[in-house]
Amino acid sequence: MDLLEAIHTRRSIRAFTNEPVSEADLDVVLRAAMTAPSAGNAQPWHFVVVTDRAILDAIPAIHAHAAMVRQAPMAIAVAAELAQEKYPGFGYWTLDCSAAVQNLLLAARGLGLGTVWCGIYPRPERMEGLGRLLSLPEGVKAHALVVIGHPAQEFKRVDRFKPERIHRDTW
């Protein structure tokens, strides 16, 4: 799929088939995620691939808006190892992980997979809850959860371009 087509047709998918995500597709999306830019090239991200049904089913108790994970074959938790930050104390890890998530979403779309980005950061109860559920070690912070699978709904192109949001030189 053309990159711009993937960008313009990427949507949050909340309905999935029972078909598992192949290891080859998982490898593609994780490699894409890890090519994201990061502050000082620190690459503080880690990815927890979750396919265990009991763990997937426990996620909505931590994040009520992640209920679709109950029907998905997989989720990928994105977390940051704070000790890997090149500029500690500035919170760039959140930007780094966001860039990785966006790459992951676009790669998945390019493969015909559906995804939905469930925000974990900056909600302490979600960060701590997912950290406990996934046994994240001390110094590793949960950032996002990407639910992923084969879509059971259509991708629709929506024009979100708003020229009134563009400013030149000054506001």
C-alpha positions as CSV (number, residue, x, y, z in Angstrom):
1,M,0.0,0.0,0.0
2,D,1.2,3.5,-0.8
3,L,2.4,5.4,2.3
4,L,0.0,8.4,1.8
5,E,-2.9,6.0,1.3
6,A,-2.0,4.3,4.6
7,I,-1.8,7.7,6.3
8,H,-5.1,8.9,5.0
9,T,-7.0,5.7,5.6
10,R,-5.7,4.8,9.0
11,R,-8.5,4.7,11.5
12,S,-9.1,3.4,15.0
13,I,-10.5,-0.1,14.5
14,R,-12.5,-1.5,17.3
15,A,-13.8,-4.8,15.8
16,F,-11.6,-7.7,14.9
17,T,-11.8,-11.1,13.4
18,N,-10.5,-14.2,15.2
19,E,-7.6,-14.5,12.7
20,P,-4.3,-14.3,14.5
21,V,-1.6,-11.8,13.6
22,S,1.2,-13.6,11.9
23,E,4.7,-13.5,13.4
24,A,5.9,-12.0,10.0
25,D,3.4,-9.1,10.3
26,L,4.3,-8.7,14.0
27,D,8.0,-8.4,13.0
28,V,7.2,-5.8,10.4
29,V,5.2,-3.6,12.8
30,L,7.8,-3.8,15.6
31,R,10.6,-3.0,13.2
32,A,8.7,0.0,11.9
33,A,8.1,1.1,15.5
34,M,11.8,0.9,16.3
35,T,12.7,3.1,13.4
36,A,11.0,6.1,14.9
37,P,13.0,9.1,15.8
38,S,13.8,9.7,19.4
39,A,15.5,12.5,21.4
40,G,19.2,12.1,21.2
41,N,18.6,8.7,19.4
42,A,18.0,7.3,22.9
43,Q,15.4,4.8,21.7
44,P,14.0,4.2,25.3
45,W,11.1,2.1,24.1
46,H,10.2,-1.5,24.9
47,F,7.3,-3.5,23.5
48,V,5.3,-6.1,25.4
49,V,3.4,-8.3,22.9
50,V,0.3,-9.7,24.7
51,T,-1.5,-12.7,23.3
52,D,-2.5,-14.4,26.5
53,R,-6.3,-14.3,26.7
54,A,-6.4,-13.9,30.5
55,I,-4.1,-10.8,30.3
56,L,-6.0,-9.3,27.3
57,D,-9.3,-9.8,29.1
58,A,-7.9,-8.1,32.3
59,I,-7.0,-4.9,30.4
60,P,-10.5,-3.2,30.4
61,A,-10.4,-3.2,34.2
62,I,-7.4,-0.9,33.9
63,H,-8.6,1.1,30.9
64,A,-12.4,1.1,30.4
65,H,-12.1,2.4,26.8
66,A,-10.0,-0.6,25.8
67,A,-12.9,-3.0,25.9
68,M,-12.3,-4.0,22.3
69,V,-9.2,-5.9,23.4
70,R,-11.5,-8.7,24.6
71,Q,-12.1,-9.7,20.9
72,A,-8.7,-8.9,19.5
73,P,-6.0,-11.5,19.1
74,M,-3.2,-9.3,20.3
75,A,-2.2,-6.0,21.9
76,I,1.2,-4.4,22.1
77,A,2.1,-2.3,25.2
78,V,4.6,0.4,24.5
79,A,6.7,1.4,27.5
80,A,9.9,3.4,28.2
81,E,13.0,2.5,30.1
82,L,13.7,5.8,31.7
83,A,17.4,5.0,32.3
84,Q,17.8,4.9,28.5
85,E,16.9,8.6,28.2
86,K,19.7,10.8,26.9
87,Y,18.1,13.9,28.5
88,P,16.6,12.7,31.7
89,G,14.0,14.8,33.5
90,F,12.5,16.4,30.4
91,G,10.0,13.7,29.6
92,Y,11.1,13.2,26.0
93,W,10.3,9.5,26.4
94,T,6.7,10.3,25.9
95,L,7.4,11.9,22.6
96,D,9.7,9.0,21.6
97,C,7.1,6.4,22.4
98,S,4.4,8.4,20.6
99,A,6.5,8.4,17.4
100,A,7.1,4.7,17.8
101,V,3.3,4.1,18.2
102,Q,2.5,6.2,15.1
103,N,5.0,4.2,13.0
104,L,3.5,1.0,14.4
105,L,0.0,2.1,13.4
106,L,1.0,3.1,9.9
107,A,2.9,-0.1,9.3
108,A,-0.1,-2.2,10.5
109,R,-2.4,-0.2,8.2
110,G,0.0,-0.9,5.3
111,L,-0.3,-4.6,6.0
112,G,-4.1,-4.4,6.1
113,L,-4.2,-4.8,9.9
114,G,-6.5,-2.8,12.2
115,T,-5.3,-1.0,15.3
116,V,-6.6,1.3,18.0
117,W,-4.2,3.4,20.2
118,C,-5.4,3.3,23.8
119,G,-3.7,6.0,25.8
120,I,-2.1,5.0,29.0
121,Y,0.2,7.9,29.8
122,P,-0.3,10.4,31.5
123,R,-3.0,8.7,33.6
124,P,-1.2,7.3,36.8
125,E,-3.9,4.7,37.4
126,R,-3.5,3.3,33.9
127,M,0.3,3.5,33.9
128,E,0.5,1.7,37.3
129,G,-2.2,-0.8,36.5
130,L,-0.8,-1.9,33.2
131,G,2.7,-1.9,34.7
132,R,1.5,-4.3,37.4
133,L,-0.5,-6.5,34.9
134,L,2.6,-6.8,32.6
135,S,5.2,-7.0,35.4
136,L,7.1,-4.0,34.1
137,P,10.3,-3.6,36.1
138,E,11.1,-0.6,38.2
139,G,12.1,2.4,36.0
140,V,10.0,1.2,33.1
141,K,6.8,3.3,32.5
142,A,3.8,2.2,30.5
143,H,3.0,4.7,27.7
144,A,0.4,3.2,25.3
145,L,-1.5,0.1,24.4
146,V,-2.1,-0.7,20.7
147,V,-4.8,-3.3,20.1
148,I,-4.1,-5.0,16.8
149,G,-5.7,-7.6,14.6
150,H,-7.5,-8.3,11.4
151,P,-10.3,-5.8,11.0
152,A,-13.9,-6.7,11.1
153,Q,-14.9,-3.3,10.0
154,E,-14.1,-1.1,7.0
155,F,-11.4,1.5,6.7
156,K,-12.9,4.8,5.6
157,R,-11.1,7.7,4.2
158,V,-12.1,10.9,6.0
159,D,-10.8,14.4,5.1
160,R,-9.6,16.0,8.3
161,F,-7.7,18.8,6.5
162,K,-8.6,22.2,8.1
163,P,-6.9,25.1,6.2
164,E,-7.9,27.5,9.0
165,R,-5.5,25.7,11.3
166,I,-2.5,26.7,9.1
167,H,-0.6,29.8,10.0
168,R,2.4,31.3,8.2
169,D,5.3,33.1,9.8
170,T,3.1,34.2,12.8
171,W,-0.3,33.2,14.2
